[in-house]
Amino acid sequence: MVKKRKNPLVSVIIPTYNRGWILKEAIDSVLAQNFTDFELLVVNDGSTDNTQDILNSHKKDIIVLQQNNKGVSAARNMGIASSSGRFIAFLDSDDLWLPKKLSIQVDFFNANPDALICQTEEIWVRNGIRVNHGKRHKKLSGNIFKPSLSLCLVSPSAVMIKRSLFETTGMFDETLPACEDYDLWLRISCNYPVYLIDIPLIIKKGGHHDQLSKSSGLDKYRIQSLKKIIESNSLTEEQKTAAIKAMQKKCTIYANGCIKRDRKEKALYYNNLAESYPLNP
């Protein structure tokens, strides 16, 4: 049994909404860690299923936070604001950790005191079957901003972050119903290296009906994130050029999709958006 600690080194945050069918496995995978200097905060984002029963059965080992359904960004942000650890680690409620996940990441930070964020490799399981994630999704280490523009190369369940980093980059954007992690990783990676521990220490589950990343039209949120960071004055000229190119490409693809669905006004908006950021000659 893991005891609640007053001043834990690591704060683990699980946001959850109507995941009673799998939440217990996620919680148990944290409580089974061989590293024990942590607190576990589970943020119930207005669930209407049996989530509360699961949380009640673990109440001796976890801190439960409740909010009306506001989305995963607000849930994670509530967890961060309510936590006390020097390091923050997230676990999505449909993923699992292997037992050495926390200890290996803490060892990494002890060996690399200047590092602010690291992530681990992962095992992908879709509908109960292990699958290869392919070269396109291969994780990189160090300065990953440019390759992260085209797709998200950081998994929330895989990261550990020094709390101080949120003070300079801000937390999750609560206006984004999806791709909120893509948005945060861009804001971090444009200024700081994101290190990879090349050991699979999480099991990332997919294929289920309520998987957020299966939602259609997600690129509109990535475009919103790109627009925001382009206008943030936080990029170098080289980074800004790369971000504009990525946004133009995504806008064109999204606009073409709108045309196919006879959504001409939306297509016009995204085509105009792509043209509104001319590249320097």
Secondary structure, 3 states (H helix, E strand, C coil): CCCCCCCCCEEEEEEECCCCCCHHHHHHHHHCCCCCCEEEEEEEECCCCCHHHHHHHCCCCCEEEEECCCCHHHHHHHHHHHCCCCEEEECCCCCEECCCHHHHHHHHHHHCCCCCEEEEEEEEEECCEEECCCHHHCCCCECCHHHHCCCCCCCHHHEEEEHHHHHHHCCCCCCCCCCHHHHHHHHHHCCCCEEEEEEEEEEEEECCCCCHHHCCCCHHHHHHHHHHHHCCCCCCHHHHHHHHHHHHHHHHHHHHHHHHCCCHHHHHHHHHHHHCCCCCC
